[in-house]
Amino acid sequence: MPSATIQFGDGQISSARLQTVSVTGGLLRVLKPLSSGAIVELMFSLPFGSVLAMAELLSPCSGAPIGLQPFRFITMDDAELQQLCAAICLAAEDVPLAV
């Protein structure tokens, strides 16, 4: 799980692990729930480079044994979107298909 850095509008920084990611958003593993609805700058590294995007934090997953925080992307640079898509395609190639 790649590490992720979350920067809030007031300059505070938090760290997390990227549990799941797609072109629309994903799921972060956090030590404690973060503010739902907060608009943050999210940065994480992938095999093809770093991704920096604006994201909205969604309501934390209740009942999870660890802190899981969903998010949705709001804006992302085209070059970073291409890196993200390439990483997702690469990961999909490693997943065996059910027959």
Buried (B, 14 or more C-beta within 10 A) or exposed (E): EBEBBBBBEEEEEBEBBBBEBEEEBBBBBBEEBBEEEBEBBBBBBBEBBEBBBEBBBBEBBEEEEEBBBBBEBEEBEEEBBEBBEBBBEEEEEEEEEEE
